[in-house]
Amino acid sequence: MNIEGRRVLITGANRGLGRTLALAFAKAGAREVFAGARTTEDIEKFNSEAAALGAAITPLKLDVTIDAEVEAAARLGTIDILEKDAGRAGYVYRPEIGF
């Protein structure tokens, strides 16, 4: 896949695979990487990290469960690659099976 010169939007880029992919897309020559994160703290951390690396990453507030934030992301213009990494893990303790 040709990444060079592309505009990329990644949901759930505040940590884990999403964060790694945002950095990898920037390193691979993406023109602009929009990195969606849920909290202001995550955005500030990403801003610092991207600036230190000289990466073309624009962190943005994006919680996919909030319509207004999804609508704001839709106004970014043409996106060539969408990487959907947003998600939440939920666990239920079940004593009858030991976890």
C-alpha positions as CSV (number, residue, x, y, z in Angstrom):
1,M,0.0,0.0,0.0
2,N,1.3,3.4,-0.9
3,I,1.2,5.7,2.2
4,E,3.3,8.5,0.8
5,G,1.3,11.8,0.5
6,R,-1.9,10.3,1.9
7,R,-4.1,11.8,4.6
8,V,-4.9,9.3,7.3
9,L,-7.4,9.3,10.2
10,I,-6.9,6.9,13.1
11,T,-9.5,6.5,15.7
12,G,-8.3,5.3,19.1
13,A,-4.8,6.6,18.6
14,N,-4.2,7.5,22.2
15,R,-2.4,4.3,23.0
16,G,-1.6,0.8,22.0
17,L,-2.0,-0.2,18.3
18,G,-3.6,3.0,17.3
19,R,-0.7,5.1,18.7
20,T,1.8,2.8,17.0
21,L,0.0,3.0,13.7
22,A,-0.2,6.8,13.8
23,L,3.6,7.0,14.3
24,A,4.2,4.3,11.6
25,F,2.0,6.1,9.0
26,A,3.8,9.4,9.7
27,K,7.2,7.6,9.3
28,A,6.0,6.0,6.1
29,G,5.5,9.4,4.5
30,A,1.8,10.2,5.1
31,R,1.2,13.8,4.3
32,E,-1.0,14.2,7.4
33,V,-2.1,11.8,10.1
34,F,-5.1,12.8,12.3
35,A,-4.8,10.9,15.6
36,G,-8.1,10.6,17.4
37,A,-7.9,10.5,21.2
38,R,-10.6,10.7,23.9
39,T,-8.9,13.0,26.5
40,T,-7.1,16.3,26.5
41,E,-4.2,14.7,28.4
42,D,-3.8,12.1,25.6
43,I,-3.9,14.9,23.0
44,E,-1.2,16.9,24.8
45,K,1.0,13.8,25.2
46,F,0.6,13.0,21.5
47,N,1.4,16.7,20.6
48,S,4.7,16.5,22.6
49,E,5.7,13.1,21.2
50,A,4.9,14.1,17.6
51,A,6.8,17.4,17.9
52,A,9.8,15.6,19.4
53,L,9.8,13.2,16.4
54,G,9.1,15.8,13.8
55,A,6.1,13.7,12.7
56,A,3.2,15.1,10.7
57,I,0.6,14.1,13.2
58,T,-2.4,16.2,14.3
59,P,-4.0,14.9,17.4
60,L,-7.7,15.6,17.7
61,K,-10.4,15.1,20.3
62,L,-12.4,12.1,19.0
63,D,-14.5,9.9,21.1
64,V,-16.6,7.9,18.5
65,T,-19.5,7.6,21.0
66,I,-20.0,11.4,20.9
67,D,-21.8,12.5,17.7
68,A,-20.5,16.1,17.7
69,E,-16.9,14.8,17.8
70,V,-17.6,12.4,14.9
71,E,-19.2,15.2,12.9
72,A,-16.2,17.4,13.5
73,A,-13.9,14.7,12.2
74,A,-16.1,14.3,9.1
75,R,-15.3,18.0,8.3
76,L,-11.6,17.3,8.0
77,G,-12.0,16.9,4.2
78,T,-10.8,14.0,2.1
79,I,-9.3,11.2,4.1
80,D,-7.4,8.6,2.0
81,I,-7.0,6.0,4.8
82,L,-9.3,5.3,7.8
83,E,-7.9,3.1,10.5
84,K,-10.6,2.3,13.0
85,D,-9.0,1.4,16.4
86,A,-11.5,2.9,18.8
87,G,-12.8,0.5,21.4
88,R,-13.3,-0.3,25.0
89,A,-12.6,-3.5,26.8
90,G,-15.1,-4.6,29.4
91,Y,-14.7,-7.5,31.7
92,V,-17.2,-9.3,33.9
93,Y,-15.9,-11.4,36.8
94,R,-17.6,-14.8,36.8
95,P,-16.7,-16.6,40.1
96,E,-18.2,-19.9,38.8
97,I,-15.4,-20.2,36.3
98,G,-12.7,-18.4,38.2
99,F,-12.3,-15.2,36.2
